[in-house]
Amino acid sequence: MSMLDLNETIWIGCVLFVGSVSSGAVGFGVGLICIPLLVLGGVSLPSAITIMLMTMLFVNGVSCYYYRGHIHWPSICPVLVSHLIALPIGVATLYLLDTFNPDIAKAMVGVVVLLAVAMQTMLRVEPQDKLGRNWAYAAGGSSGYIEGLVGMGSPPLILYMMAHRWGMHRMRTFIWLIFLADIAPLLLMLWYVFGREIMVATFLGVLFFPVSFIGARVGNRLGQWLGTERLRVVMYMFLILLGLISIVIPFLH
């Protein structure tokens, strides 16, 4: 990945804008849209993950500060601990897949996207007041592994949140804080394993923060204008198509 590749740099800016618009309009995790598009545009999976981490650093950091009164540490800590423990296992798997066959790692992105859409559209979990501690460890561990592997560890956390009778703000701060806390260790692991390309991707993620900020504001207005539910249906259809393409394209070389 080269800082001087103008076409690739423009593509990254466009993708971050589209992902931020979608996130602002319908509330999707921005990584579900941006990482597959970045990979399809020729960005390596480790670099795509790094760019999204920098975007989340700004967005999740500001969001957690604004809603800090809704952070519930007793429910976050066991999930966060197992999440952080599983991160290096996911990064190690990414390294092995990227070394053996990068196309397999890219196809995994599509699998995770389709899994996330399935969880949000088809699963109907009966909420409970409290789940056993083992469920927290399982959700955090599987989320951390997927986050380290493809940078999109939200599906297990979404399922875990859906199983609780939590308010909207508590759910949002739960997932924001977990992904905010894993940014530094995940960046260090990626830098150690993949070297210079991670430094370049970090710079690009910081460089395009204004684009992400503007996209989120545009998305907020778009959601109010067209209606969140209508946009949500359109984006689910787009994500399904994107997931299928992400699985197929790497093997058509």
C-alpha positions, -999 to +999 in steps of 0.1 A: +000+000+000+016+033-011+009+068+001+015+080-034-011+059-050-036+087-058-064+064-072-063+042-041-063+072-018-093+087-035-111+053-033-104+052+004-119+086+009-150+078-011-155+045+008-152+062+042-177+088+032-202+062+020-197+041+052-201+071+074-233+082+056-247+047+061-237+047+098-252+081+104-285+072+086-292+037+097-269+030+126-248+002+110-213-004+122-192+015+097-168-014+094-194-038+079-196-015+048-161+000+045-139-030+051-154-051+022-154-021-001-118-012+007-107-048+001-126-050-032-108-018-042-074-034-038-065-024-002-050-052+018-071-066+046-046-056+074-046-020+060-084-019+057-087-030+093-062-003+104-080+025+085-113+015+102-096+014+136-085+051+132-120+060+121-135+043+152-109+060+174-124+094+167-161+084+164-163+060+193-142+081+215-164+112+211-196+090+214-184+073+246-175+107+262-209+122+253-228+092+267-204+084+295-232+085+321-247+054+305-216+032+306-222+001+328-188-013+337-200-045+354-216-058+322-187-046+300-157-059+319-161-097+315-168-093+278-139-069+273-114-091+291-122-122+269-124-099+238-088-086+244-075-121+252-088-135+218-075-105+197-040-119+192-054-153+182-074-136+154-044-116+143-023-147+142-049-164+120-050-134+097-013-136+093-014-173+085-042-169+060-026-138+044+007-157+041-009-189+027-035-174+005-047-137+008-079-146-012-091-168+017-087-139+041-106-116+018-134-141+013-138-143+051-148-106+051-179-116+030-188-144+054-187-121+084-208-095+066-235-121+057-234-134+093-239-099+107-269-093+084-284-126+094-281-118+131-297-084+127-326-095+105-335-131+113-327-138+149-353-130+175-339-135+209-361-132+240-345-106+262-336-114+298-325-093+327-292-112+331-272-140+314-246-163+329-210-151+330-200-179+305-222-162+278-202-129+284-169-148+280-182-165+248-194-133+233-163-114+241-139-142+230-156-148+196-159-111+190-122-105+197-112-134+175-133-121+145-121-085+152-085-096+150-092-118+119-112-094+097-118-062+118-156-068+122-162-083+155-197-069+161-219-100+153-214-119+186-218-086+205-250-078+187-264-112+196-253-108+232-269-073+235-302-085+219-304-111+247-306-084+274-333-059+284-309-030+281-318+006+271-306+019+237-279+041+253-265+013+274-263-010+243-246+016+223-220+025+249-214-012+255-202-019+219-186+015+215-164+011+245-153-025+237-141-015+202-126+017+216-106-003+241-092-027+215-078-001+191-044+004+207-035-033+213-049-043+179-029-015+161+003-026+179-002-062+170-009-054+133+021-031+132+043-058+147+031-085+123+026-065+090+051-037+095+052-005+074+019-008+056+001-004+090+019+029+095+007+042+061-028+030+068-028+047+102-019+080+085-046+076+060-072+069+087-063+101+105-062+121+072-097+111+063-114+118+096-130+150+083-145+130+055-160+105+080-173+133+101-190+150+072-204+117+060-219+110+094-236+144+095-250+139+059-262+104+070-281+119+100-300+143+077-306+116+051-321+093+077-345+120+089-355+128+054-362+093+040-369+075+072-346+051+090-366+019+084-367+024+046-330+031+045-323+001+067-340-023+042-320-008+013-287-012+033-295-048+043-300-056+006-267-038-003-248-056+025-261-090+013-249-082-023-216-069-010-211-100+012-217-124-017-194-104-040-167-103-013-168-141-011-168-148-049-144-121-064-112-132-047-114-166-064-122-153-099-086-142-106 
